[in-house]
Amino acid sequence: DCREMVISRLSSVIGEALGRVGDELTALALRDTRRETQQALLDAVTLVRSHSGDIQLRFRHIFADIFERRIHGENDGVGRGQPGGSGPLALVDDSVIAENIALDRLVQRVRSKLDPDEVLGVRARMGALVDRDLFDENRYPASPETVFEALRRTLDQLNADVGVREALLQAFEPHVSASLNVVYANLNERLRSNRILPRIRQKAVLGKESSRGSRKTGAA
C-alpha cells in the first residue's frame, strides 16, 4: 500500500513538472548567451514536448524497480559509475564523473530542504515494516538519490545527451524539492495510523546509528 502510494505520488509530481519545465527551459534559453548551453536547453524542451508521456511512464517503472530493490536490500545498481554501466569495473570518463558530481549537488540541494523528522520517520518506519533496522541515510526507498537516479536512467533510455540530461535534471529539482516533504509526511501518517512505530525515540535511533558508525570505523 505504501509502495503504491509513493510511486503514484512521485509519478504525478514528475508528470506535473513535465507540464512546466518546457516553458521554464525556454525562458532560460532565451536569457543564456552561450550557444552550446542554449542549444542543450532547446533540445531539452524538444525532448520534453515530444516524449512527455513516455518520460513519466518510464520514470514510474524505473523508480518502482529501484524502490523495490531497496526495500529488500538488493543491489539496485545506483552509484556504479556511468548510466547504464555494466558493473564496478566499467570505465568512467571525465564527462560521466562531471555528471555524477552535478547529480550529487542536486541531491544535496533537495536533502537540505527536507524535514529531518519526516526523513527519519520514513527511514525507521519503512525499516520496521520490512523487519529490519532503519534504512541508511543515503539508501532509503523514496530518497532523493532514488528519484534522481530514476530520472537519469529514464533520460538515458531516451538517448538524451549529457547536456540535455543536466538541463532537465536541474529543471526537475525545484519540483521534486517542493513535493518530497509532502510525500514523506503522508507516508509517515499512513504508517503511524497502522501502528508502525507510532512514536520514534530519536535519540535512541541516532545513538544506534552512531554506534554502528563507530563499529565501521573500528573495523576500518
C-alpha positions in Angstrom: 0.0 0.0 0.0 2.8 2.4 0.9 4.8 1.5 -2.1 1.9 2.2 -4.5 1.2 5.5 -2.7 4.8 6.7 -3.1 5.2 5.5 -6.7 1.9 7.1 -7.7 2.5 10.4 -6.0 6.1 10.8 -7.3 5.0 9.8 -10.8 2.4 12.5 -10.6 5.0 15.0 -9.4 7.1 14.3 -12.5 4.1 14.5 -14.7 3.1 17.9 -13.3 6.7 19.1 -13.6 6.8 18.0 -17.3 3.9 20.3 -17.9 6.0 23.3 -16.7 9.7 22.6 -17.4 9.3 23.2 -21.1 8.3 26.9 -20.6 10.9 27.2 -17.8 13.8 25.9 -20.0 12.6 28.0 -23.0 12.9 31.1 -20.8 16.4 30.1 -19.7 17.5 29.5 -23.3 16.3 33.0 -24.3 18.4 34.5 -21.5 21.5 32.5 -22.0 24.1 33.9 -24.4 26.3 30.7 -24.6 25.5 28.9 -27.8 26.2 25.4 -26.6 24.2 25.8 -23.4 21.3 27.5 -25.3 21.2 24.5 -27.7 21.2 22.0 -24.9 18.2 23.8 -23.3 16.3 23.9 -26.5 17.0 20.2 -27.2 15.7 19.5 -23.7 12.5 21.4 -24.5 12.0 19.4 -27.6 12.5 16.1 -25.8 10.0 17.1 -23.1 7.4 18.2 -25.5 7.8 15.2 -27.8 8.1 12.5 -25.1 6.3 13.8 -22.0 4.0 10.8 -21.5 6.9 8.4 -22.3 9.1 10.1 -19.7 6.5 9.8 -17.0 5.8 6.2 -17.8 9.5 5.2 -17.9 10.2 7.1 -14.7 7.4 5.2 -12.9 8.7 1.8 -13.9 12.4 2.6 -13.2 11.6 4.3 -9.9 9.4 1.3 -8.8 12.2 -1.1 -9.6 14.8 0.8 -7.6 12.3 1.3 -4.7 11.5 -2.4 -4.6 15.2 -3.5 -4.7 16.0 -1.1 -1.8 13.1 -2.4 0.2 14.5 -5.9 0.1 18.2 -4.8 0.4 19.0 -5.9 -3.1 21.6 -4.4 -5.4 19.9 -1.6 -7.4 22.9 -0.6 -9.5 23.0 3.0 -8.1 26.4 4.6 -7.8 28.1 2.1 -10.1 29.8 4.6 -12.5 28.2 5.7 -15.7 24.5 5.5 -16.5 23.8 2.0 -17.9 27.2 0.9 -16.7 27.9 -2.9 -16.7 29.4 -3.1 -13.3 32.0 -1.7 -10.9 34.9 -2.1 -13.4 33.1 -0.2 -16.2 35.4 2.6 -17.5 34.2 6.1 -16.4 35.3 9.1 -18.5 35.5 12.7 -17.4 32.1 13.7 -18.7 30.4 10.9 -16.6 32.4 12.0 -13.5 31.3 15.6 -14.0 27.7 14.4 -14.5 27.8 12.4 -11.2 29.2 15.4 -9.3 26.4 17.6 -10.7 23.8 15.0 -9.7 25.2 14.7 -6.2 24.9 18.5 -5.9 21.2 18.3 -6.9 20.6 15.6 -4.4 22.2 17.6 -1.6 20.2 20.6 -2.6 17.0 18.6 -2.2 18.1 17.0 1.0 18.8 20.4 2.6 15.2 21.3 2.1 13.7 18.1 3.7 12.3 18.0 7.2 14.8 15.8 9.1 12.0 14.4 11.4 10.0 13.2 8.3 13.1 11.7 6.8 14.0 9.9 10.0 10.4 8.7 10.2 10.4 7.2 6.7 13.8 5.5 7.3 12.8 4.0 10.6 9.2 3.1 9.8 9.8 1.5 6.4 12.7 -0.4 8.0 10.3 -1.7 10.8 7.7 -2.5 8.1 10.1 -5.0 6.5 11.5 -6.2 9.8 15.0 -4.6 9.6 16.9 -1.7 11.1 16.3 1.8 9.8 17.4 2.4 6.3 20.7 4.0 5.6 20.6 7.8 5.2 21.6 7.6 1.5 19.8 4.5 0.5 16.3 4.5 1.9 13.4 3.9 -0.5 12.0 7.2 -2.0 15.2 9.1 -1.1 16.3 12.0 -3.3 19.0 9.7 -4.7 16.4 7.2 -5.8 14.3 9.9 -7.5 17.2 11.4 -9.4 18.7 8.1 -10.4 15.3 7.0 -11.8 15.2 10.3 -13.8 18.7 9.9 -15.1 18.1 6.4 -16.2 14.8 7.5 -17.9 16.6 10.2 -19.9 19.4 7.8 -20.7 16.9 5.3 -22.2 15.7 8.1 -24.4 19.2 8.7 -25.6 19.4 12.2 -24.2 23.0 13.6 -24.3 24.8 14.8 -21.2 23.8 18.5 -21.7 20.2 17.7 -22.1 20.1 15.4 -19.1 21.8 18.0 -17.0 19.4 20.7 -18.1 16.4 18.5 -17.4 17.6 17.3 -14.0 18.3 20.9 -13.0 14.8 21.8 -14.1 13.2 18.9 -12.1 15.0 19.8 -8.8 12.6 22.6 -7.6 9.6 20.5 -8.3 11.0 17.4 -6.5 12.1 19.6 -3.6 8.7 21.1 -3.2 6.9 17.8 -3.2 9.1 15.3 -1.2 8.2 16.6 2.2 4.5 16.2 1.5 5.1 12.7 0.2 7.1 11.8 3.4 4.5 13.4 5.7 1.7 11.4 4.0 3.8 8.2 4.2 4.6 8.7 7.9 1.0 9.3 8.7 -0.1 6.2 6.8 2.4 4.1 8.7 1.6 5.7 12.1 -2.1 5.1 11.6 -1.3 1.4 11.0 0.7 1.3 14.3 4.1 1.1 12.6 6.3 2.9 15.2 3.6 5.4 16.3 6.4 7.1 18.3 10.1 7.2 17.4 12.7 7.8 20.1 15.0 9.9 18.1 17.9 9.8 20.5 17.8 6.0 20.6 17.7 5.8 16.8 20.5 8.2 16.3 22.5 6.5 19.0 22.2 3.2 17.3 23.4 4.9 14.1 26.3 6.4 15.8 27.3 3.0 17.4 27.1 1.4 14.0 29.3 4.1 12.5 31.8 3.6 15.3 32.0 -0.2 14.7 32.6 0.5 11.0 35.4 3.0 11.8 37.0 0.5 14.2 36.8 -2.3 11.6 38.5 0.0 9.1 
